[in-house]
Amino acid sequence: MSADRGSGRAASSGEVELAVVGNEFATVRVALDTNGNSPRLLLEDLEDGSRIWLSPLELASLCLATPEDRVNWLRVGVYRDERQ
């Protein structure tokens, strides 16, 4: 996996790009968004442009996820309906 340092520049008003992280399967832009009531992490899929904003509470819950939880998150695209 590659992790290129972001430019630290404002991606748009209230956003600071932190990094672009990618490998052969996906590339995601990571930014700090300060437009809301509190800072959030913005993740943007550079392939299709989909975006998600994660609050500190959501980020903390990711840290507590089990390995099984993380495996289920990888079920995307044609693998979404595949069951173990």
C-alpha positions as CSV (number, residue, x, y, z in Angstrom):
1,M,0.0,0.0,0.0
2,S,1.3,3.5,-0.7
3,A,0.7,6.5,1.4
4,D,1.7,9.8,-0.2
5,R,1.8,12.9,2.0
6,G,-1.0,15.3,1.1
7,S,-0.1,18.8,0.1
8,G,-1.6,20.3,3.3
9,R,-3.4,22.6,1.0
10,A,-7.1,23.5,1.3
11,A,-9.1,21.1,-1.0
12,S,-12.0,23.5,-0.6
13,S,-13.1,26.0,2.0
14,G,-12.8,24.3,5.4
15,E,-11.0,21.3,4.1
16,V,-7.3,20.5,4.3
17,E,-6.0,17.6,2.3
18,L,-3.9,15.3,4.5
19,A,-2.9,12.4,2.3
20,V,-3.8,10.3,-0.7
21,V,-3.6,6.6,0.2
22,G,-3.8,4.0,-2.5
23,N,-2.9,0.5,-3.8
24,E,-3.9,-1.6,-6.7
25,F,-7.4,-1.9,-5.4
26,A,-8.4,1.6,-4.3
27,T,-7.2,5.2,-3.9
28,V,-8.7,7.4,-1.3
29,R,-8.1,11.1,-0.5
30,V,-8.0,11.9,3.2
31,A,-8.8,15.5,4.4
32,L,-9.7,17.3,7.6
33,D,-13.0,19.0,7.3
34,T,-13.8,21.9,9.7
35,N,-17.1,23.0,8.1
36,G,-19.3,21.3,10.6
37,N,-19.8,21.8,14.4
38,S,-16.6,20.0,15.1
39,P,-13.7,18.7,12.9
40,R,-14.3,15.5,11.0
41,L,-12.3,13.3,8.8
42,L,-13.3,13.3,5.1
43,L,-12.6,10.2,3.0
44,E,-13.1,10.4,-0.8
45,D,-12.9,7.4,-3.2
46,L,-11.0,8.8,-6.1
47,E,-12.4,6.2,-8.5
48,D,-16.1,7.1,-8.2
49,G,-16.0,10.3,-6.1
50,S,-18.1,8.9,-3.2
51,R,-17.4,10.6,0.1
52,I,-17.9,10.0,3.8
53,W,-17.4,12.2,6.8
54,L,-16.3,10.5,10.0
55,S,-16.7,12.1,13.5
56,P,-14.3,11.4,16.3
57,L,-16.9,9.0,17.8
58,E,-17.1,7.1,14.5
59,L,-13.4,6.9,14.3
60,A,-13.1,5.6,17.8
61,S,-15.7,2.9,17.0
62,L,-13.5,1.8,14.0
63,C,-10.7,1.2,16.5
64,L,-12.9,-1.1,18.5
65,A,-14.1,-3.2,15.6
66,T,-13.4,-6.9,15.5
67,P,-11.6,-8.7,12.7
68,E,-14.9,-10.1,11.6
69,D,-16.4,-6.6,11.4
70,R,-13.5,-5.5,9.2
71,V,-13.8,-8.5,6.9
72,N,-17.5,-7.7,6.3
73,W,-16.6,-4.1,5.4
74,L,-14.6,-5.5,2.5
75,R,-17.7,-6.9,0.9
76,V,-18.1,-4.4,-1.9
77,G,-19.1,-4.5,-5.5
78,V,-19.5,-8.1,-6.8
79,Y,-18.5,-9.5,-3.4
80,R,-21.3,-7.7,-1.5
81,D,-23.7,-10.6,-1.6
82,E,-21.1,-13.3,-1.1
83,R,-21.6,-15.1,2.2
84,Q,-19.2,-17.2,4.2
